[in-house]
């Protein structure tokens, strides 16, 4: 019997009591049912499965272990009704599945580090309106396929907010992908060279929210800028794009040297969307200085 308290009989699986995990049991397959024995004692009886690759479970087989689990299902130990216990068990299972789905979506997004809105210091950066950010955290803009631009100098919290809002979207059930602008462009150039550009653009077009970080840190040649434009066009008014940039829109001509292409990209990233300016004062630098000053004073 396996660690899931199940046995396999002719490609189908049947549950047995958890106390027998690791034990050898004997199964008798009849025309309409399956009977399982531990020695001479009958320990399980199931209606026989006809289709292949199916599973039949009896929740009573797992009840004993769940009630014994420290801190779990306290009400069950207080003589909760079977129906009430089953409802609590199913709710716990649903919650656990939702948590695991969120974890998978967050992992698939490929965020470089963990960031949350709870950890963002709104008091240290007065340029960022907490109410606006928490409204964005509801992900209505993602549902509507609208863009988001986070503009500000280094150390003002752009990437923190980008990752945190992307994480909120993943937790809300949306497919999210994070990438650096230069990494995305390099991938697109390689895809074009390998004749798989259409497939790559389509892959980026399918996610509900594409988070592009560090846009504006490096100049892009015309070819790279055109490829990035194709990705944005693929997503326009269908799926959301969120970007973080250290340059105001007026300075984007340093990144996109073709003025017409630059204007078109700005249009794609701002039409109907939200623009959050995080300012010019690095609170990260200010925090580091304050920590050093405190350390020096205590020393």
C-alpha positions in Angstrom: 0.0 0.0 0.0 1.4 3.4 -1.0 1.9 6.5 1.1 -1.4 8.0 0.0 -3.2 5.1 1.7 -4.2 3.6 -1.7 -3.8 0.3 -3.5 -3.6 -0.2 -7.3 -5.8 -2.9 -8.9 -5.9 -3.3 -12.7 -4.9 0.4 -13.4 -7.4 1.7 -10.9 -6.8 3.0 -7.3 -8.8 2.4 -4.2 -8.4 3.8 -0.7 -7.8 1.8 2.5 -7.5 2.9 6.1 -4.4 5.1 6.8 -3.3 3.0 9.7 -2.3 0.3 7.2 0.1 2.5 5.2 3.2 0.4 4.5 1.5 -2.9 5.2 0.8 -5.6 2.7 -2.9 -6.2 2.2 -4.9 -8.6 0.1 -7.5 -7.5 -2.5 -10.3 -9.7 -3.8 -11.9 -8.4 -7.1 -15.4 -9.5 -7.7 -17.8 -8.7 -10.6 -19.3 -5.6 -8.9 -17.0 -4.8 -6.0 -13.5 -4.9 -4.5 -12.9 -6.2 -1.0 -9.6 -5.6 0.8 -8.3 -7.7 3.7 -5.6 -7.2 6.3 -4.9 -10.8 7.1 -8.4 -12.4 7.6 -10.0 -9.0 8.6 -11.9 -7.1 6.0 -10.7 -3.4 6.1 -12.3 -1.9 3.0 -15.1 -2.5 0.5 -15.6 -0.5 -2.7 -17.8 -0.6 -5.7 -15.7 -1.8 -8.6 -14.4 0.7 -11.1 -15.0 -0.3 -14.7 -13.1 2.5 -16.5 -9.3 2.5 -16.4 -7.1 5.0 -14.6 -9.7 6.0 -12.0 -9.7 6.5 -8.3 -12.3 5.6 -5.6 -11.9 7.1 -2.1 -13.7 6.6 1.1 -13.1 9.6 3.4 -13.6 7.5 6.5 -10.3 5.9 5.6 -8.6 9.2 6.2 -10.7 10.5 9.1 -8.6 8.8 11.8 -5.3 10.5 10.7 -6.9 13.9 10.3 -8.4 13.8 13.8 -5.1 12.8 15.3 -3.2 15.6 13.5 -2.2 18.1 16.2 -4.3 21.3 16.0 -6.2 20.1 13.0 -10.0 20.0 12.9 -10.6 20.7 16.6 -14.3 20.6 16.1 -14.1 17.0 14.8 -12.7 16.0 18.2 -15.6 17.8 19.8 -18.1 15.4 18.1 -18.8 17.6 15.1 -21.3 15.9 12.9 -20.0 13.8 10.0 -21.6 16.3 7.5 -20.0 19.3 9.3 -16.7 17.6 9.5 -16.8 16.7 5.8 -17.7 20.4 4.9 -14.7 21.6 7.0 -12.5 19.0 5.4 -13.5 20.0 1.9 -13.0 23.7 2.7 -9.5 23.0 4.0 -8.8 21.1 0.8 -10.1 23.9 -1.4 -8.0 26.4 0.5 -4.9 24.3 0.2 -5.4 23.8 -3.5 -5.9 27.5 -4.0 -2.7 28.2 -2.1 -0.7 25.7 -4.2 -2.1 27.2 -7.4 -1.0 30.7 -6.3 2.4 29.4 -5.5 2.7 27.8 -8.9 1.6 31.0 -10.7 4.1 33.1 -8.7 6.9 30.6 -9.5 5.9 30.6 -13.2 6.1 34.5 -13.2 9.9 34.2 -12.6 10.1 37.1 -10.2 13.8 37.6 -9.2 12.9 38.1 -5.6 9.9 38.2 -3.2 8.3 41.6 -2.7 5.0 42.5 -1.2 2.9 45.6 -0.8 2.8 45.0 3.0 6.6 45.5 3.0 6.6 48.7 1.0 7.3 51.8 3.1 4.7 54.4 1.9 5.8 56.8 4.7 9.3 56.9 3.4 8.2 57.7 -0.2 5.5 60.3 0.0 5.3 60.5 -3.8 3.5 57.1 -3.9 -0.2 57.2 -2.9 -1.0 54.1 -0.9 -4.7 54.3 -1.8 -3.9 54.2 -5.5 -1.6 51.3 -5.1 -4.1 49.3 -3.0 -6.7 50.0 -5.7 -4.3 48.6 -8.3 -3.9 45.6 -6.1 -7.5 44.6 -6.8 -6.3 43.8 -10.3 -9.3 45.4 -12.1 -6.8 47.0 -14.5 -5.4 43.5 -15.3 -8.9 42.2 -15.9 -9.5 45.1 -18.3 -6.2 44.6 -20.1 -4.9 48.1 -19.2 -1.3 49.2 -19.0 0.6 50.5 -15.9 3.8 52.6 -15.9 6.0 53.1 -12.9 8.3 56.0 -13.5 11.1 57.2 -11.1 14.7 57.3 -10.2 16.7 54.4 -8.8 15.9 53.4 -5.3 12.4 54.9 -5.3 10.5 51.6 -5.2 9.6 51.0 -8.8 10.7 47.4 -9.0 9.3 46.7 -5.6 5.9 47.9 -6.7 6.1 46.1 -10.0 6.9 42.8 -8.4 4.4 43.2 -5.6 1.6 44.1 -8.0 2.5 41.3 -10.2 2.4 39.0 -7.3 -1.0 40.2 -6.3 -2.2 39.5 -9.9 -0.8 35.9 -9.7 -2.5 35.4 -6.4 -5.7 36.6 -8.0 -5.5 33.9 -10.6 -3.9 35.8 -13.5 -1.0 34.4 -15.6 2.0 36.7 -15.0 5.5 36.9 -16.5 8.3 39.2 -15.3 11.3 40.1 -17.4 14.0 42.7 -17.7 13.6 44.9 -20.8 17.1 44.0 -22.1 16.5 40.3 -21.5 13.2 40.4 -23.4 14.8 42.2 -26.4 17.7 39.8 -26.5 15.3 36.8 -26.4 13.3 38.4 -29.3 16.5 39.0 -31.3 17.6 35.4 -30.8 14.1 34.1 -31.7 14.2 36.2 -34.9 17.6 34.7 -35.8 16.3 31.2 -35.2 13.1 31.8 -37.2 10.8 31.3 -34.1 9.9 35.0 -33.5 6.1 34.5 -34.1 6.0 31.7 -31.6 7.9 33.7 -29.0 5.8 36.8 -29.4 2.6 34.6 -29.2 4.0 33.1 -25.9 4.4 36.6 -24.4 1.1 37.6 -25.8 -0.8 34.8 -23.9 0.0 35.9 -20.3 -2.5 38.1 -18.6 0.1 40.5 -17.2 3.6 41.1 -18.6 5.9 43.0 -16.2 8.9 44.6 -17.9 11.5 46.0 -15.5 14.4 48.4 -16.1 13.1 49.9 -19.3 15.3 52.9 -20.2 18.5 51.8 -18.5 20.1 50.8 -21.9 19.8 52.1 -25.4 18.0 49.8 -27.8 18.9 49.7 -31.5 16.1 50.1 -34.0 15.8 46.3 -34.6 15.4 45.6 -30.9 13.0 48.4 -30.4 10.9 47.2 -33.3 10.7 43.7 -31.9 9.6 45.0 -28.5 7.0 47.1 -30.3 5.6 43.9 -31.8 5.2 42.3 -28.4 3.3 45.4 -27.1 1.2 45.5 -30.3 0.3 41.8 -29.7 -1.0 42.6 -26.3 -2.7 46.0 -27.0 -6.1 46.3 -25.4 -6.2 42.5 -24.8 -3.7 41.8 -22.0 -1.9 44.1 -19.6 1.6 45.4 -19.6 3.3 46.9 -16.6 6.7 48.6 -16.9 9.2 50.2 -14.5 11.5 52.9 -16.0 14.0 55.3 -14.5 13.4 57.8 -17.4 10.4 60.1 -17.8 8.6 59.7 -21.2 10.5 62.7 -22.5 13.8 60.8 -22.0 12.7 57.7 -23.8 14.3 58.9 -27.0 17.6 57.8 -25.4 16.3 54.3 -25.3 14.3 54.3 -28.5 16.3 56.4 -30.9 13.7 56.5 -33.7 11.3 59.3 -32.6 8.2 57.8 -34.4 8.8 54.4 -32.9 9.3 56.0 -29.5 6.1 57.8 -29.7 4.2 54.7 -30.8 5.6 52.7 -27.8 4.7 55.5 -25.4 1.2 55.5 -26.8 0.9 51.7 -26.4 2.0 51.9 -22.8 -0.1 54.8 -21.6 -3.4 54.6 -23.5 -6.2 54.2 -20.9 -3.7 53.1 -18.3 -2.2 54.2 -14.9 1.0 56.2 -14.5 2.6 56.2 -11.1 5.6 58.5 -10.5 7.8 57.3 -7.6 9.9 60.5 -7.5 13.6 61.2 -7.6 14.6 60.8 -3.9 16.0 57.4 -3.2 14.5 56.2 0.0 16.7 53.0 -0.3 19.8 55.3 -0.1 18.2 57.3 2.7 17.4 54.1 4.7 21.0 52.9 4.2 22.4 56.2 5.5 20.0 56.2 8.5 21.1 52.7 9.3 24.8 53.6 9.2 24.1 56.7 11.3 22.3 54.6 13.9 25.1 52.1 13.9 27.7 54.8 14.4 25.7 56.4 17.2 25.2 53.1 19.1 28.9 52.2 18.6 
